[in-house]
Amino acid sequence: MKQFQEDDAGYERWLAAHPDLFVLNTARRPAPNYLMLHRATCRTIGGTPARGNRWTGEYIKFCGQRAELEEFAQVRVGGTAFPCRLCL
């Protein structure tokens, strides 16, 4: 699992290199009430940001296999990784 915080260039490179993996989007301090799981190809977490001009500023990204991200959400944050309605 890879974490991206204040590293948009690295995050975008990771997305391009791993289109078959997943992204857990969360606040800078991960909290159980906002853990959104996406496919790496989801348009809502790549390309040009819809709000603001950064992907890894206000929010951070945990990237990797779906199972490890779901386990991280449950064990480390105490919440559930909610699937994106557009890509999952």
ABEGO torsion letter per residue (X at the ends): XBBBBGBAAAAAAAAAABAABBBBBBBABBBAABBBBBBAABAAABEBBABEABAABABBBBBEBAAAAAAAAAAAAGBBBBBBAAAX
